[in-house]
Amino acid sequence: MKELLSLLIRVTGSPNEIVTLTYDEYQKLLYDMERNIPFRSELRQEYLKEVKRYLEEIAFIRSLKAIRTLKIPEQTIDKALLSYIQRLFTLYKDVISGRILLNRKGKTIVRITKEAILDKGLMGEEAIPIRLSKGDIINISLEKAISLYLLGLISFE
């Protein structure tokens, strides 16, 4: 619990930066939490409840900092997740502000940025070509476009 509280203090103590969480710190955190689980069931339940609360608080604070587009440290273990949160929030702002337009069926126009062959299971009932060529422009549902955008396969027109 000591490592968890230490991390919570570090994360909350720096409002204008995302604190680096190294792999070693992550391992220590997991080890510390596991090692301190009480044997008695009534204490165990309370301990796990508190651990969950602290972890949710850490994740929430780090996510908010990513949404504020603070610089993500290169060596942090959750760099990919925080980057996706930033990209997803930018996409959300662009849709809400009207920069990305949706038709009545929730579809939008996108440009293919990388060659790709899509799995039919990924696209479901979407009526788009399975093979996409760089520069192609297609009409696609926002729901399907989100995953392609996060993969870096499309840009919005």
N, C-alpha and C positions, 0 to 999 in steps of 0.2 A: 504494500500500500504506500510505502515511502516513495517509491519511484513514480507512482501514479500521481501522488500529491505534488511532488516536485515538478513533474511535467505540467500539471494543471497550473501551478504558480508561474512557471516560465511562459506558458502560452498566454495566460491572461495578463501577465505583467508587461508585455510588449505590444501595445495596441496598434502600432504602425508597422509591424513586420510579422511575417510568418516565421516562427522559430523552427530551426532545422531539427528534425527528428531522425537521427541516424539509425542505421540498422542495429548497431550495438545497443543503443538506448532502447530501441524497440524490444530486443531480446531480453534486456534487463527488466523492462517493464513487465513482459509476459512472465518471466521467471519469478519476479517479486510478487505478482498477483497470485500465481499458482502456489508458491511457497507459503503464502499467508492465509490460504483458505482454512478456516477453522474446521475441526473434526465434528463438533456438535452441530446437528442439523439446524437448530434454531439460530445459532450464530452464523452458520454458513449462509443461510438464506439472506440474512441482514447484510452480511459482508458482500455477497454477490450483487445485492440490490444497490449498495453504495458504489461498488466498482462500476456497475453499469451506468449509474448516474454521472459519475466523474468522466467516464469515457465518452458518454454522449455530449457532455459539456465541452470536452476537448475537441471532439469532432465538429460540433456546432460552431465553436469559436474559429477554428481553422477554416471551416467552410465560409463563414462570413468574411474572413480576411481575404479569402480567394475571390469571393464575389466583389469585394471592394477593389479587385485587381491589384492587390499588393504583389510584389515580386516573390515568386516561389523559389526558395533556395534549391540549388542544383543537387545537393546531397541529401535531401529529405526523402524518407522512405515512401511518403504519400504524394510525391511530385505528380505522378500521372493522374491520380484521382483529383487533386487540386486543379490541375490544368483542365481536365474535363469539366469540372464545376465552373471554372471561368468561362470556357467556351460555351457551355450550355446556358449560362446566365446572359452572355452577350447575345446569343441567339434569341433568348426570351425577350430581351430588351428590343431587339430589332423587329420581332414580330409584333409586340405590343405597340411600338412607336410607329408602325406602318412602313418601316424600311423594307421589310419582307412582307409581301402581300399574299393573302390566302383567298382562294375563291370560296364559294358557299359550301363546297364539299371538303374544305380543309386542305386543298392542294395548292402547291406553289411551284414556281418555275426555278429550276436549278441548272447549273452548268457543271459538267463532269470535269474534274481537274486531274484525274489519273485514270489510266486504263484499268478496267476491272471486269471480272466475270462474276456475276452475282448468283448466289444460290437461290433457287426458286423458293425454298423454305424461308429464307430471309425476307423475300419480297412478298410472299403470300399471293393475294389476289391482285396486286399492283400490276397494271398493264404497261410495263416498261420493258425495253429490251434486256435480255440477260447479259449480253456483252455490251459494255459501255466503252466508248472511245473518248479520249481527251478532247474537250471542246464541244461535245454533244450537249444539247439543251433538251431537257425533258420536264414534263409536268408530273409531279409526284406528291403524295400525301405528306404532310408535315411529320406525321408519326414515323414514316419510313425514312424521310429526309434527315431526321435527327441522327439516327445511327450512322448513315452515310457521311454526314457532316463531321461527326466525332471521329470517324475513321479517316477523315481527310480526303474523301473521294469526291466531294462536291463543294461548290460555292453557291451562294444564293444570288439570283439575278434581280 
